[in-house]
């Protein structure tokens, strides 16, 4: 059901399921899947409850990072609780999942950018060692996050440089590249 995005059906079948009674090695995944279904249906309270449980039972760092980012997204987007979102995202830093850490840092920087806390946004992004971020998609995403903050600070030349660097990378998705090209074009239009 999850693979086919049948969220309504998944919840209808498993909403009253006592996942706590399931075998230890599948509880975390089950809570994560059901929490994700609730999230997709915009049911923030149930998504939060299941994703919290998923984080308790999951034991592999990548899976924990996924669940914590989903929990942070639930707080940020559905429950409108920035403080809880930041707390959940920052817990990802305790895992070894580098690209989940990138996602968390980008999300926190986005919260701070929206709040006008631009120095804090840059500090959050700086928590990720860019020398370790080699995958094209994530390196470009991090550079774009820096560019977004720098542009909001009025540092357009630095923002343009970050977007330009992102566009030189190999392995970025065409949609990601198109989005960065659009941002770059808008920034250059402001400068010229």
Backbone as a chain_set.jsonl record, in Angstrom:
{"seq": "XXXXXXXXXXXXXXXXXXXXXXXXXXXXXXXXXXXXXXXXXXXXXXXXXXXXXXXXXXXXXXXXXXXXXXXXXXXXXXXXXXXXXXXXXXXXXXXXXXXXXXXXXXXXXXXXXXXXXXXXXXXXXXXXXXXXXXXXXXXXXXXXXXXXXXXXXXXXXXXXXXXXXXXXXXXXXXXXXXXXXXXXXXXXXXXX", "coords": {"N": [[0.812, -1.197, 0.0], [1.909, 1.253, 0.829], [3.955, 1.555, -1.056], [2.449, 1.984, -3.298], [1.29, 4.335, -2.688], [-1.134, 4.347, -1.329], [-2.554, 5.749, 0.829], [-4.935, 6.289, 2.285], [-6.141, 3.755, 2.303], [-4.175, 2.295, 3.655], [-4.226, 3.489, 6.21], [-6.902, 2.984, 6.889], [-6.831, 0.22, 7.141], [-4.835, -0.23, 9.095], [-5.048, 1.577, 11.236], [-5.987, 1.046, 13.84], [-4.275, -0.849, 14.671], [-2.187, -2.578, 16.942], [0.77, -1.809, 17.024], [2.856, -1.729, 18.823], [2.829, -4.253, 19.901], [3.976, -5.854, 18.011], [6.737, -7.793, 16.553], [10.024, -6.896, 17.695], [11.944, -6.208, 15.688], [10.524, -5.138, 13.544], [8.86, -3.142, 14.364], [9.684, -0.403, 14.345], [9.865, 0.223, 11.571], [7.199, -0.228, 10.867], [5.783, 1.694, 12.396], [6.935, 3.94, 11.23], [6.063, 3.762, 8.549], [3.243, 3.912, 8.886], [3.081, 6.392, 10.173], [4.089, 8.006, 8.128], [2.032, 7.702, 6.288], [-0.085, 8.934, 7.662], [1.028, 11.509, 7.704], [1.022, 12.12, 4.956], [-1.67, 12.315, 4.586], [-2.137, 14.594, 5.9], [-2.598, 14.557, 8.65], [-1.525, 15.65, 11.325], [-1.285, 15.177, 14.165], [-1.562, 12.358, 14.563], [0.465, 11.515, 12.84], [2.706, 12.592, 14.13], [2.665, 11.124, 16.572], [3.095, 8.45, 15.691], [5.535, 8.714, 14.304], [7.248, 9.522, 16.33], [7.281, 7.169, 17.849], [8.434, 5.488, 15.941], [11.03, 6.506, 15.882], [11.902, 5.686, 18.37], [12.07, 2.913, 18.092], [13.509, 2.273, 15.762], [16.752, 1.292, 14.6], [18.865, 1.571, 12.854], [21.049, 3.987, 11.538], [20.486, 5.477, 9.121], [17.753, 4.992, 8.721], [16.745, 6.03, 11.115], [17.461, 8.71, 10.777], [15.825, 9.341, 8.552], [13.272, 9.042, 9.727], [13.386, 10.973, 11.783], [13.698, 13.337, 10.294], [11.245, 13.27, 8.981], [9.591, 13.549, 11.191], [10.366, 16.107, 12.02], [9.471, 17.534, 9.752], [6.749, 17.122, 10.072], [6.194, 18.557, 12.436], [6.964, 21.122, 11.533], [5.493, 21.663, 9.123], [2.844, 20.667, 9.39], [1.978, 20.865, 12.092], [2.853, 23.329, 12.752], [4.963, 24.112, 14.512], [7.762, 25.408, 15.135], [9.892, 25.244, 17.019], [9.79, 22.604, 18.065], [10.179, 21.284, 15.661], [12.794, 22.065, 14.952], [14.175, 20.873, 17.069], [13.691, 18.115, 16.544], [14.895, 17.869, 13.986], [17.573, 18.502, 14.662], [18.294, 16.307, 16.149], [18.966, 14.503, 14.233], [21.614, 14.976, 13.7], [22.968, 13.42, 15.478], [23.161, 10.981, 14.346], [24.936, 8.888, 11.964], [24.312, 9.402, 9.408], [25.043, 11.151, 6.854], [23.765, 12.488, 4.632], [21.175, 12.665, 5.457], [21.6, 14.341, 7.557], [22.31, 16.629, 6.118], [19.82, 17.199, 4.936], [18.377, 17.812, 7.25], [19.765, 20.089, 8.21], [19.321, 21.888, 6.095], [16.558, 22.147, 6.298], [16.277, 23.306, 8.858], [17.704, 25.679, 8.432], [15.988, 26.83, 6.595], [13.762, 27.353, 8.222], [14.879, 29.26, 9.986], [15.563, 31.193, 8.089], [13.046, 32.004, 7.17], [12.147, 33.105, 9.543], [13.714, 35.317, 9.659], [16.169, 35.121, 10.872], [18.994, 35.196, 9.906], [21.778, 34.92, 10.321], [21.789, 32.793, 12.118], [20.765, 30.84, 10.435], [22.868, 30.486, 8.6], [24.82, 29.569, 10.405], [23.718, 27.124, 11.098], [23.809, 25.696, 8.665], [26.555, 25.597, 8.438], [27.197, 23.619, 10.206], [27.405, 21.281, 8.893], [29.96, 19.617, 7.389], [31.141, 20.69, 4.485], [33.179, 19.616, 2.957], [32.833, 16.919, 3.184], [30.535, 16.38, 1.828], [29.847, 14.936, -0.964], [28.141, 13.822, -2.889], [26.423, 14.738, -5.789], [23.693, 15.719, -5.853], [23.126, 16.364, -3.122], [25.241, 18.08, -2.472], [24.725, 20.2, -4.212], [22.197, 20.933, -3.241], [22.856, 21.837, -0.666], [24.561, 23.997, -1.326], [22.699, 25.612, -2.637], [21.01, 26.186, -0.508], [22.714, 27.741, 1.081], [23.021, 29.846, -0.762], [20.408, 30.866, -0.855], [20.118, 31.984, 1.702], [22.215, 33.848, 1.728], [21.386, 35.526, -0.36], [19.084, 36.592, 0.777], [20.273, 38.055, 2.75], [21.205, 40.099, 1.284], [23.546, 39.747, -0.033], [24.216, 39.389, -2.891], [26.147, 38.806, -4.888], [27.694, 36.82, -3.666], [25.721, 34.894, -3.331], [25.09, 34.345, -5.995], [27.522, 33.2, -6.764], [27.468, 30.815, -5.256], [25.202, 29.488, -6.351], [26.141, 29.252, -8.971], [28.333, 27.566, -8.577], [26.952, 25.276, -7.729], [25.627, 24.587, -10.073], [27.657, 23.626, -11.637], [28.178, 21.103, -10.842], [28.346, 17.518, -11.129], [25.845, 14.996, -11.516], [23.472, 16.124, -10.592], [19.952, 16.362, -10.388], [17.791, 16.881, -13.203], [15.5, 18.512, -12.67], [16.267, 19.768, -10.315], [18.497, 21.154, -11.255], [17.227, 22.896, -13.078], [15.699, 24.443, -11.313], [17.721, 25.724, -9.853], [18.955, 27.152, -11.906], [16.897, 28.921, -12.541], [16.689, 30.429, -10.145], [19.245, 31.552, -10.139], [19.142, 33.094, -12.498], [17.157, 34.957, -11.748], [18.484, 36.231, -9.631], [20.706, 37.322, -10.964], [19.391, 39.055, -12.644], [18.505, 40.948, -10.821], [20.92, 42.046, -10.108], [22.112, 43.106, -12.395]], "CA": [[0.0, 0.0, 0.0], [2.776, 2.435, 0.881], [4.645, 1.665, -2.345], [1.48, 2.501, -4.261], [0.755, 5.578, -2.122], [-2.534, 4.131, -0.958], [-2.51, 6.198, 2.225], [-6.253, 6.094, 2.901], [-6.316, 2.321, 2.527], [-3.232, 1.879, 4.697], [-4.756, 3.942, 7.505], [-8.146, 2.253, 7.164], [-6.509, -1.155, 7.546], [-3.899, -0.349, 10.213], [-5.122, 2.663, 12.222], [-6.204, 0.511, 15.191], [-3.306, -1.929, 14.883], [-1.304, -2.413, 18.093], [2.126, -2.047, 16.513], [3.735, -1.993, 19.968], [2.829, -5.688, 20.146], [4.657, -6.539, 16.908], [8.144, -8.143, 16.839], [10.927, -5.747, 17.85], [12.7, -5.822, 14.496], [9.701, -4.487, 12.519], [8.043, -2.069, 14.952], [10.123, 0.918, 13.877], [9.448, 0.406, 10.178], [5.734, -0.156, 10.816], [5.383, 3.028, 12.864], [7.387, 4.917, 10.241], [5.156, 3.704, 7.397], [1.927, 4.447, 9.235], [3.275, 7.822, 10.403], [4.199, 8.633, 6.816], [0.694, 7.732, 5.695], [-0.804, 10.018, 8.34], [1.609, 12.767, 7.225], [0.528, 12.344, 3.596], [-3.08, 12.695, 4.71], [-2.114, 15.856, 6.658], [-3.042, 14.298, 10.017], [-0.308, 15.937, 12.069], [-1.22, 14.58, 15.502], [-1.275, 10.925, 14.449], [1.79, 11.379, 12.232], [3.689, 12.842, 15.189], [2.671, 10.008, 17.517], [3.734, 7.277, 15.084], [6.938, 8.987, 13.971], [7.978, 9.477, 17.609], [7.466, 5.739, 18.153], [9.4, 4.964, 14.97], [12.363, 6.917, 16.332], [12.256, 4.862, 19.532], [12.301, 1.514, 17.732], [14.477, 2.101, 14.67], [18.099, 1.12, 15.137], [19.861, 1.861, 11.836], [21.157, 5.447, 11.477], [19.803, 6.059, 7.97], [16.309, 4.928, 8.998], [16.468, 6.995, 12.192], [17.525, 10.031, 10.152], [14.606, 9.525, 7.758], [12.13, 9.226, 10.629], [13.522, 12.259, 12.474], [13.375, 14.389, 9.319], [9.789, 13.239, 8.791], [9.008, 14.122, 12.412], [10.591, 17.549, 11.909], [8.551, 18.054, 8.74], [5.408, 17.099, 10.663], [6.092, 19.725, 13.319], [7.115, 22.378, 10.787], [4.497, 21.903, 8.085], [1.472, 20.331, 9.781], [1.653, 21.328, 13.438], [3.319, 24.732, 12.837], [5.731, 24.228, 15.752], [9.159, 25.516, 14.705], [10.822, 24.808, 18.069], [9.802, 21.131, 18.065], [10.763, 20.875, 14.387], [14.245, 22.236, 15.061], [14.659, 19.828, 17.983], [13.689, 16.829, 15.829], [15.936, 17.911, 12.955], [18.908, 18.474, 15.263], [18.581, 14.947, 16.598], [19.559, 13.791, 13.094], [23.064, 15.159, 13.772], [23.535, 12.36, 16.33], [23.326, 9.786, 13.519], [26.069, 8.951, 11.035], [23.712, 9.527, 8.074], [25.456, 12.485, 6.398], [22.816, 13.172, 3.759], [20.013, 12.989, 6.295], [22.044, 15.539, 8.283], [22.169, 17.744, 5.159], [18.393, 17.517, 4.839], [17.984, 18.457, 8.505], [20.357, 21.429, 8.253], [18.611, 22.705, 5.11], [15.225, 22.425, 6.851], [16.427, 24.272, 9.961], [18.084, 26.956, 7.824], [14.764, 27.376, 6.013], [12.969, 27.925, 9.32], [15.541, 30.497, 10.423], [15.458, 32.187, 7.007], [11.676, 32.509, 7.233], [12.032, 33.921, 10.757], [14.615, 36.46, 9.558], [17.376, 34.841, 11.66], [19.866, 34.78, 8.816], [23.058, 34.448, 10.859], [21.54, 31.458, 12.661], [20.601, 29.94, 9.287], [24.215, 30.149, 8.114], [25.472, 28.748, 11.428], [23.174, 25.764, 11.008], [24.379, 25.069, 7.479], [27.98, 25.374, 8.699], [27.376, 22.416, 11.032], [27.694, 20.188, 7.969], [31.26, 19.809, 6.731], [30.934, 20.6, 3.034], [34.215, 18.772, 2.37], [32.341, 15.537, 3.222], [29.336, 16.264, 0.99], [30.348, 14.711, -2.321], [27.067, 13.474, -3.824], [26.02, 15.935, -6.524], [22.39, 16.23, -5.435], [23.179, 16.978, -1.791], [26.151, 19.226, -2.495], [23.988, 21.288, -4.862], [21.135, 21.366, -2.324], [23.483, 22.633, 0.393], [25.0, 25.263, -1.92], [21.495, 26.415, -2.884], [20.537, 26.677, 0.795], [23.596, 28.873, 1.397], [22.693, 30.944, -1.681], [19.131, 31.456, -0.443], [20.346, 32.825, 2.887], [23.064, 34.974, 1.317], [20.551, 36.443, -1.142], [18.195, 37.294, 1.716], [21.131, 39.015, 3.453], [21.598, 41.147, 0.347], [24.869, 39.402, -0.569], [23.834, 38.768, -4.154], [27.311, 38.269, -5.601], [28.04, 35.549, -3.014], [24.644, 33.953, -3.643], [25.295, 33.96, -7.397], [28.672, 32.293, -6.789], [27.03, 29.514, -4.721], [24.367, 28.852, -7.37], [27.004, 28.912, -10.107], [29.08, 26.376, -8.173], [26.008, 24.149, -7.725], [25.301, 24.216, -11.452], [28.821, 22.977, -12.245], [28.318, 19.755, -10.291], [27.827, 16.347, -11.83], [24.929, 14.167, -10.758], [22.276, 16.774, -10.052], [18.727, 16.019, -11.109], [17.387, 17.959, -14.126], [14.568, 19.451, -12.021], [17.084, 20.539, -9.381], [19.297, 22.067, -12.079], [16.328, 23.919, -13.611], [15.34, 25.34, -10.209], [18.891, 26.547, -9.55], [19.132, 28.083, -13.032], [15.874, 29.956, -12.394], [17.114, 31.298, -9.04], [20.434, 32.281, -10.604], [18.68, 34.09, -13.462], [16.485, 36.017, -10.994], [19.497, 36.993, -8.894], [21.49, 38.105, -11.931], [18.498, 40.132, -13.108], [18.517, 41.975, -9.776], [22.255, 42.675, -10.009], [22.441, 43.828, -13.633]], "C": [[0.859, 1.266, 0.0], [3.474, 2.638, -0.458], [3.734, 2.248, -3.411], [0.8, 3.781, -3.782], [-0.743, 5.486, -1.812], [-2.691, 4.466, 0.528], [-3.84, 5.969, 2.943], [-6.473, 4.625, 3.25], [-5.41, 1.814, 3.637], [-3.767, 2.261, 6.077], [-6.032, 3.185, 7.858], [-7.845, 0.854, 7.696], [-5.715, -1.216, 8.851], [-4.041, 0.708, 11.306], [-5.294, 2.143, 13.649], [-5.241, -0.619, 15.532], [-2.399, -1.601, 16.067], [0.125, -2.753, 17.673], [3.11, -2.292, 17.65], [3.829, -3.486, 20.277], [3.523, -6.499, 19.065], [6.079, -6.919, 17.315], [9.043, -6.901, 16.808], [11.541, -5.266, 16.532], [11.849, -5.172, 13.4], [8.845, -3.342, 13.063], [8.408, -0.7, 14.384], [9.666, 1.201, 12.458], [7.934, 0.556, 10.07], [5.235, 1.209, 11.284], [5.767, 4.101, 11.848], [6.436, 4.936, 9.042], [3.788, 4.296, 7.733], [2.013, 5.948, 9.51], [3.386, 8.592, 9.102], [2.864, 8.728, 6.109], [-0.136, 8.844, 6.334], [-0.291, 11.381, 7.858], [1.046, 13.105, 5.837], [-0.932, 12.768, 3.588], [-3.263, 13.976, 5.528], [-2.736, 15.729, 8.053], [-1.824, 14.427, 10.925], [-0.203, 15.237, 13.409], [-0.887, 13.095, 15.448], [0.081, 10.672, 13.803], [2.864, 11.561, 13.3], [3.788, 11.647, 16.133], [3.402, 8.796, 16.934], [5.204, 7.522, 14.764], [7.801, 9.038, 15.228], [8.282, 8.032, 17.988], [8.498, 5.128, 17.211], [10.822, 5.284, 15.418], [12.828, 6.123, 17.55], [12.708, 3.47, 19.113], [13.312, 1.293, 16.616], [15.886, 2.048, 15.248], [19.199, 1.421, 14.13], [19.856, 3.368, 11.571], [20.423, 6.08, 10.296], [18.293, 6.089, 8.2], [15.908, 5.915, 10.088], [16.468, 8.409, 11.623], [16.297, 10.331, 9.312], [13.411, 9.834, 8.657], [12.199, 10.57, 11.347], [13.239, 13.428, 11.532], [11.881, 14.438, 9.053], [9.075, 13.828, 10.004], [9.175, 15.645, 12.399], [9.659, 18.19, 10.901], [7.126, 18.123, 9.277], [5.21, 18.304, 11.574], [6.074, 21.019, 12.52], [5.917, 22.654, 9.888], [3.057, 21.643, 8.516], [1.078, 20.916, 11.126], [2.122, 22.759, 13.7], [4.046, 25.013, 14.15], [7.221, 24.216, 15.397], [10.139, 24.983, 15.748], [10.93, 23.286, 18.107], [10.435, 20.603, 16.779], [12.285, 20.951, 14.462], [14.836, 21.164, 15.966], [14.734, 18.472, 17.277], [14.788, 16.797, 14.769], [17.33, 17.811, 13.57], [19.274, 17.104, 15.821], [19.193, 14.105, 15.482], [21.083, 13.887, 13.15], [23.733, 14.092, 14.635], [23.694, 11.05, 15.571], [24.582, 9.952, 12.661], [25.589, 9.157, 9.596], [23.932, 10.941, 7.533], [24.376, 13.189, 5.58], [21.489, 13.434, 4.45], [20.339, 14.217, 7.144], [21.938, 16.768, 7.38], [20.715, 18.179, 5.07], [17.922, 18.261, 6.08], [18.506, 19.894, 8.564], [19.648, 22.379, 7.286], [17.235, 23.091, 5.645], [15.292, 23.463, 7.97], [16.785, 25.647, 9.403], [16.865, 27.623, 7.188], [13.857, 28.005, 7.059], [13.571, 29.258, 9.753], [15.45, 31.584, 9.362], [14.07, 32.823, 7.024], [11.487, 33.429, 8.429], [12.908, 35.175, 10.709], [15.886, 36.304, 10.372], [18.455, 34.305, 10.713], [21.232, 34.299, 9.289], [22.909, 33.039, 11.425], [21.378, 30.439, 11.536], [21.963, 29.517, 8.744], [24.967, 29.274, 9.115], [24.998, 27.303, 11.349], [23.757, 25.034, 9.809], [25.86, 24.746, 7.689], [28.243, 24.162, 9.587], [27.699, 21.19, 10.176], [29.02, 20.499, 7.278], [31.123, 19.604, 5.229], [32.005, 19.747, 2.352], [33.791, 17.298, 2.337], [31.193, 15.316, 2.242], [29.774, 16.164, -0.473], [29.252, 14.382, -3.335], [26.516, 14.743, -4.467], [24.723, 16.542, -6.042], [22.508, 16.988, -4.115], [24.138, 18.161, -1.733], [25.449, 20.436, -3.12], [22.889, 21.824, -3.947], [21.698, 22.232, -1.205], [23.932, 23.99, -0.156], [23.811, 26.184, -2.181], [20.943, 26.972, -1.576], [21.395, 27.856, 1.258], [23.217, 30.078, 0.54], [21.408, 31.642, -1.273], [19.31, 32.409, 0.741], [21.168, 34.056, 2.505], [22.264, 36.001, 0.515], [19.647, 37.254, -0.224], [18.985, 38.324, 2.543], [21.558, 40.167, 2.552], [22.974, 40.913, -0.262], [24.687, 38.662, -1.889], [25.015, 38.154, -4.892], [27.717, 36.919, -5.004], [26.981, 34.49, -3.306], [24.786, 33.443, -5.076], [26.438, 32.965, -7.505], [28.28, 30.893, -6.3], [26.163, 28.779, -5.745], [25.202, 28.424, -8.569], [27.813, 27.658, -9.805], [28.173, 25.144, -8.209], [25.738, 23.657, -9.142], [26.457, 23.534, -12.171], [28.96, 21.518, -11.828], [27.747, 18.688, -11.207], [26.812, 15.649, -10.925], [23.755, 14.899, -10.132], [21.103, 16.473, -10.978], [18.337, 17.183, -12.025], [16.431, 18.977, -13.496], [15.307, 20.344, -11.026], [17.906, 21.583, -10.155], [18.428, 23.213, -12.606], [15.948, 24.928, -12.518], [16.5, 26.269, -9.872], [19.155, 27.557, -10.658], [18.134, 29.23, -12.935], [16.26, 30.951, -11.3], [18.299, 32.166, -9.465], [20.038, 33.405, -11.563], [18.005, 35.262, -12.751], [17.488, 36.877, -10.237], [20.305, 37.876, -9.835], [20.677, 39.268, -12.473], [18.451, 41.271, -12.111], [19.831, 42.744, -9.754], [22.53, 43.555, -11.222], [21.651, 45.112, -13.774]], "O": [[0.58, 2.221, -0.724], [3.575, 3.766, -0.942], [4.198, 2.929, -4.325], [-0.154, 4.252, -4.402], [-1.499, 6.436, -2.015], [-2.927, 3.592, 1.362], [-3.859, 5.505, 4.083], [-6.929, 4.294, 4.344], [-5.825, 1.0, 4.462], [-3.758, 1.447, 7.0], [-6.217, 2.788, 9.008], [-8.528, 0.366, 8.596], [-5.893, -2.148, 9.635], [-3.225, 0.735, 12.228], [-4.783, 2.76, 14.584], [-5.381, -1.268, 16.568], [-1.902, -0.481, 16.184], [0.619, -3.848, 17.938], [4.103, -2.995, 17.46], [4.818, -3.932, 20.859], [3.645, -7.717, 19.193], [6.58, -6.42, 18.322], [8.845, -5.989, 16.006], [11.646, -4.064, 16.292], [12.405, -4.694, 12.411], [8.176, -2.651, 12.295], [7.531, 0.069, 13.99], [9.145, 2.277, 12.166], [7.439, 1.364, 9.284], [4.37, 1.811, 10.648], [5.02, 5.054, 11.63], [6.048, 6.007, 8.574], [3.24, 5.083, 6.962], [1.117, 6.698, 9.123], [2.849, 9.693, 8.974], [2.587, 9.706, 5.414], [-0.807, 9.605, 5.636], [-1.081, 12.297, 7.629], [0.644, 14.241, 5.584], [-1.376, 13.489, 2.694], [-4.386, 14.39, 5.813], [-3.326, 16.679, 8.568], [-1.175, 13.434, 11.254], [0.87, 14.746, 13.76], [-0.033, 12.62, 16.196], [0.776, 9.723, 14.169], [3.816, 10.784, 13.37], [4.892, 11.207, 16.456], [4.233, 8.188, 17.608], [6.032, 6.627, 14.937], [8.965, 8.638, 15.194], [9.397, 7.709, 18.397], [9.34, 4.339, 17.638], [11.711, 4.436, 15.341], [14.028, 5.915, 17.732], [13.625, 2.908, 19.711], [13.913, 0.222, 16.537], [16.175, 2.684, 16.261], [20.365, 1.517, 14.515], [18.793, 3.965, 11.397], [19.794, 7.125, 10.46], [17.635, 7.088, 7.91], [14.862, 6.558, 10.0], [15.591, 9.213, 11.94], [15.777, 11.446, 9.349], [12.639, 10.756, 8.393], [11.177, 11.238, 11.504], [12.607, 14.406, 11.933], [11.308, 15.518, 8.914], [8.07, 14.526, 9.86], [8.243, 16.381, 12.724], [9.113, 19.264, 11.152], [6.385, 19.06, 8.979], [4.19, 18.99, 11.498], [5.268, 21.909, 12.79], [5.383, 23.764, 9.892], [2.143, 22.327, 8.056], [-0.038, 21.411, 11.283], [1.823, 23.332, 14.748], [3.786, 26.015, 14.816], [7.857, 23.162, 15.363], [11.121, 24.333, 15.39], [12.031, 22.74, 18.175], [11.143, 19.596, 16.799], [12.979, 20.009, 14.08], [15.89, 20.607, 15.659], [15.733, 17.762, 17.402], [15.526, 15.817, 14.664], [18.183, 17.098, 13.041], [20.456, 16.786, 15.949], [19.862, 13.108, 15.752], [21.773, 12.976, 12.695], [24.942, 13.884, 14.53], [24.295, 10.107, 16.085], [25.203, 11.015, 12.639], [26.391, 9.09, 8.665], [23.097, 11.823, 7.735], [24.099, 14.366, 5.811], [20.756, 14.342, 4.057], [19.463, 15.036, 7.421], [21.52, 17.834, 7.834], [20.407, 19.37, 5.121], [17.16, 19.224, 5.982], [17.767, 20.81, 8.927], [19.404, 23.539, 7.618], [16.793, 24.226, 5.468], [14.475, 24.381, 8.027], [16.242, 26.661, 9.843], [16.728, 28.846, 7.239], [13.257, 29.053, 6.825], [12.865, 30.259, 9.871], [15.279, 32.76, 9.686], [13.94, 34.041, 6.905], [10.756, 34.417, 8.348], [12.853, 36.003, 11.618], [16.619, 37.278, 10.547], [18.779, 33.117, 10.725], [21.787, 33.362, 8.715], [23.783, 32.193, 11.24], [21.81, 29.294, 11.673], [22.189, 28.34, 8.462], [25.672, 28.345, 8.722], [25.786, 26.372, 11.513], [24.157, 23.876, 9.924], [26.359, 23.742, 7.18], [29.386, 23.723, 9.71], [28.206, 20.188, 10.679], [29.163, 21.548, 6.65], [31.004, 18.473, 4.758], [31.761, 19.208, 1.272], [34.327, 16.516, 1.552], [30.911, 14.177, 1.868], [30.036, 17.172, -1.128], [29.423, 14.641, -4.526], [26.184, 15.705, -3.774], [24.646, 17.754, -5.839], [22.043, 18.122, -4.003], [23.881, 19.136, -1.027], [25.565, 21.555, -2.622], [22.672, 23.034, -3.882], [21.097, 23.24, -0.832], [23.708, 25.019, 0.481], [23.901, 27.394, -1.973], [20.461, 28.104, -1.538], [20.873, 28.849, 1.764], [23.102, 31.195, 1.045], [21.318, 32.869, -1.334], [18.729, 33.494, 0.776], [20.85, 35.173, 2.914], [22.444, 37.206, 0.69], [19.465, 38.456, -0.422], [18.434, 39.334, 2.979], [22.203, 41.109, 3.013], [23.51, 41.793, -0.936], [24.968, 37.468, -1.993], [24.882, 37.073, -5.467], [28.046, 35.986, -5.737], [27.309, 33.32, -3.506], [24.621, 32.251, -5.336], [26.344, 31.991, -8.253], [28.717, 29.895, -6.873], [26.36, 27.587, -5.983], [24.987, 27.345, -9.121], [27.966, 26.789, -10.663], [28.59, 24.083, -8.673], [25.634, 22.454, -9.38], [26.25, 22.92, -13.218], [29.767, 20.781, -12.394], [26.798, 18.922, -11.955], [26.921, 15.713, -9.701], [23.102, 14.363, -9.236], [21.262, 16.348, -12.192], [18.531, 18.344, -11.665], [16.541, 20.174, -13.762], [15.009, 21.533, -10.908], [17.993, 22.744, -9.753], [18.847, 24.371, -12.581], [15.884, 26.13, -12.777], [16.296, 27.459, -9.633], [19.536, 28.695, -10.382], [18.477, 30.38, -13.213], [16.172, 32.163, -11.496], [18.34, 33.363, -9.182], [20.534, 34.527, -11.456], [18.241, 36.42, -13.096], [17.363, 38.101, -10.2], [20.557, 39.043, -9.536], [21.217, 40.344, -12.73], [18.367, 42.435, -12.502], [19.865, 43.931, -9.428], [23.115, 44.63, -11.091], [21.814, 45.832, -14.76]]}, "num_chains": 1, "name": "protein.A"}
